[in-house]
Amino acid sequence: MIKVIGVRFRQAGKIYYFSPGKLKINRGDHVIVETARGVEYGYVVVGNRDVEDDRVVQPLKPVIRMATEQDDQQAAANKEKEKEAFKICKEKIKKHGLEMKLIDTEYTFDNNKVLFYFTADGRIDFRELVKDLASVFKTRIELRQIGVRDETKILGGIGICGRPLCCNTHQSEFLPVSIKMAKEQNLSLNPTKISGVCGRLMCCLKHEQETYEDLNSRLPGIGDYVTARDGSKGEVSSVNVLRQLVKVIVTLENEEKEIREYKVEELRFKPRRKKEKGGKNQNHGHDFQDKELKELEALEKKEGKSKLNDK
């Protein structure tokens, strides 16, 4: 076991581990640590804790010190400088006529570097822009092209659920999301309905996947034949996954058919195998959108990991 603390450098950013040494550090404290890009000011989200050695990337860098009042003032001053740097960079982008959208600006704590995050449709030749910015700020300049998911993570927004976006409030890293998850959850496969603010598959599909896998494993499939406790037999016409209810088409003695609803525990049936989940009657008539769905999933894979994590 090794003693660590968890530190974030931006809201909902990746959590990095550092060695607290002999310091007693609590959640909510601010610390000064050494990172790959220099000395940084971070917010402690995990206080002193013992974790397994294999969960930590060695060698573990130590905490330099607890943040002082002067450090707090320096961090606040950097935030103000970032606002001014953002305005200047936007003006320079316009001056050079570059097709790029500036998203955020970030100063390292020691002011050794200024990072400008931007989005663009393709590759941008910003060499002249960098020279121009360096002459203004008199420090190292880095322009970093990010994807739409990183853009949304930085800017934030409100999801279709009416709550602030997960990626902007609490989600440290992007989760792998697939079309299969939408099928498992019996959602419409219309790309516009399962895409988030960023235009990629919604992260909440991943959040709820485990619950749906468990609930679906208890239900019969559409078209399966079941037997109820009252002796009725019939074919499953639909299921309510969250309420665990099953609608069954039952044939009566006079050969008429009737739809009856049962709780799943009132039925006997052959359990579905995992590979069958999401397979039957899940496409909701949107087969014509398969191409769009595949393109959406391809974009998800292509974008990969966040470009914001480099500490």
N, C-alpha and C positions, 0 to 999 in steps of 0.2 A: 504493500500500500504506500501511496505517496500523498503528501498534503498539498493541496492546490487551492487557488481561488479562481473564479470565472469572471472575466472582464469583457465588457462590450465597449466599442468605440463610437457607435452610432445607434440610434433607436432601432430596435429589432434586428441589430446586426449580429454577425456570428459571434459566438462566445469563445474566447481564447483563454487557455489555462496558463497561470503563472505561479511560481513558488512564493508563498508569503514569508518564507524564512521563519523568523521568530516573532513576526508581527501578528497581532490579533486583528483580523480584518473582517468586517461585517458587511452584509448586503446593504447597498445604499451608499457605502463609502466611495470616495474617489481616490485613485492611486496614480502614481507616475511609474510607467514601465518602459522597458526597452523593447522595441519591435523591429521587424525587418526593415522598416522605413524610418527608423529613428526613435527618439524619445517621444512617448505619447501619453495623453491624459485620458484615463478610462474610468468607466462606471462599473462598480462591482455588483454583479447580479447573483453570484454564488460566493458566500463567505467561506472561511476556512473549512475544508472538507477533505476527508481521506478517500481516494479513489484507487481503483486497480491500476497497476503500472502500465498495462497494455492499452488503457484508455487515453494515455497522454503521449504526445509527440515529444520525444527526447531530443536534445537536452532542454529541460524546462528553464525558461529564463526567470530570474528573480524579480520581485517588486523592488524598484529603486527606493521609493518612499511613499508614505501617505501624502496625499495632496494637501498643500498648505493653502492659506487664504490667498497668498500671492499667485499660486498655481491656478486657483479658481478664477481670479481676476484675469490671468493670462488667457485661460480658455474662453472666457466671456469676450475678451478683446478680439480673439481670433474669429469668433462668430461674427462680430461686427465687420471685421476686415474681409470676411468671406462674402458678405453682402456687397461690399464695394467692388471686390474683385469680380464678382458675377456680372455687375453692370458694365465694367470695363471690358470684360471678355466678350460680352454680347455686342458691344460697339465695334470691337476689333473684327469679330466674325462678319458683321455686316460690311465693314470696310473692305475686307478681303473677298467678299462675295462668295462665301463658302456655304454649301448646302448642308448645314448641320444645326442641330437643335441643342442648345446648352441646357443641361438639366440641373447641375449642382456644382458648387465649388467647395473645396476643402483645403484648409491649411494644416500642415503637420504642427504639432504642439510647439516645436522649437523654431517654427517658421523657415525650416530648411527647404521646404518644397510646397508648391501650390498645385493641387490637382483639380482639373476641370473635367467633369463627366458630361458626355454628350451622346446623342443618338444621331444616326445618319443611315440612309438607305444602302450606301455602299462604302467603299474605302475613300477616305478623304486625305488629300495632300495638305497637311496643315503645318509644314515646315516653316513657312514665312510667318504664319500666325504665332508659332512658338517663339520665334526670334523677336517678334514685336512685343509679345507678353513679357519675355525675359527682360527686355529693355525697360519695361515699366515697373515690374516687381523686383528686379534685381535679385532673384533667387531661382532655384531650379523649378522648371515648369514641366508638368506632365498632363497631356491630354489623353483621356481614356474613353474609348468608344464602348458603350454599354448597350444591352438589349432592352426590349420593351418591358420585360419583367423587372429589371433593375430600375428602370425609369419609374414604374408604378410604385415600387418599394420605397423609392426616395420621396416621390411627390405625395403618395397616399391617395385616399379617396373613399367613397362609400360603395360597398358591394350591393348586389341585388337583394341581399338579406336585410339591408338597411343599417348594417353595422360597418364600422371602419375596417378597411382591408386587413386581412390577417398578416400579409407580408410586411405591412407598414407598422403594425402594432405589437406583434409577438413572435412571428415566425422567423427564426434565425436564418434558415436556408431554404431554398426552393425544393419542393418535393417532386419526385417523378410522378407524373400523372398520365394516364392512358385512356383511350376510348373505351377499353374493356370495363373500366370503373363506372363509366356512365351507363353501360349496358347492365352491369350488375345491380345498379341502383334504380333501374327501370326508368331512366330519364329519357326525354326526347333527344334524339341524336341530331337535332338541328344545331349546327355550330354556334349560331348566335345565342342559343339558350344555355350552352354549357361552357361558354367562354367568359372569362373574367374581364375586368376593366382593361387589362393589358392586352387583350385579344388572344390570349392563350387559354388552354383548358384550366378551369377553376381549381385552385388548390384545395378547396373544401371537398372535392371528390375524393381526394386522398384521406382527408381527415375522417370521413364517414365510411370509408371502404371496409374496414375491419368489422364494424357493426353490421353492415349489410351482408357481408360474407357469412357472419354467424346467423343472422336472421333468415337469410335465404336457404341456408343448409337445413333448416327445420321445416321448410315448406315443400309441397309437391310442385312439379313443373306444370306449366300450362299444357293441357291435353292429356295429363296423366289420369289414370283411373284410380279412384279412392273408395274406401268403405267407411261409412259413418257409424257411430255407436248405436244409432237407431236402426241400423240394418240397411239403410239406403246406400245404393251404389251409383256412381256416376263419374262424369268426366269434368275435370277442373277447367273452368272458363276464365277465372281471374284470381289473383291473390292480392291481398293488402299486406305488404311486407312489414311495415311498422306496427300495425295492429294485429298481425299474425292471424288474419282472417282469410278464409278460402271460399270462393263461390263455386258451387258444383251443379252441373246440369244433371238432374235426376229424372229417370224415366218412371212414370207412375204406372199403376196396374192397368189403367185404361189406355196405355201407350202415349199419353200426353207427357210433355216434358215440362219440368219446373226447375227454376234456379233457386237453390237454397244456400244460405251462408252458414258456415261452421267455423268454430275456433279450431286451430290446427290440431290441438290436443284431442279433439273429438274424432279425428280421422286416422285411418290406418292406410299406409301407402309405402311404396318402396322409396327410400331416401334417394335424393339426387346425388350423383357424383359431382365433385367439385368442377371438373372440366365442363360440365353441362350448364353451369350457372351462367345466367345472362344469355343463353343461347336461343331459347325459344321466345318468340313473340315479343322481342325486346326492341325491334327496329322502328316501330311506330310508323311504318310506311315511308321512312326517309332513306330508302336504299339509294335514291338518286343523288344523295349527298355524300356517298362514300368517298368520292374524290376529295371533296372539301375536308372531310374528317381526317383522311390520310395526310393531307397537306398540313393540317393543323397539328397533328401528332408529330410530323416530321419537323416542323418549326420548333416544337417543344424540345425535341432531342438535339437539334442543331444548336440552339441557344445555350444549352448546357448550364454549367455552374455560374453563380453570381460573379460579376467582375468587380464587386465592391470589397471582396474579402482578400486582403493582401498583407495583413499585419504579420 
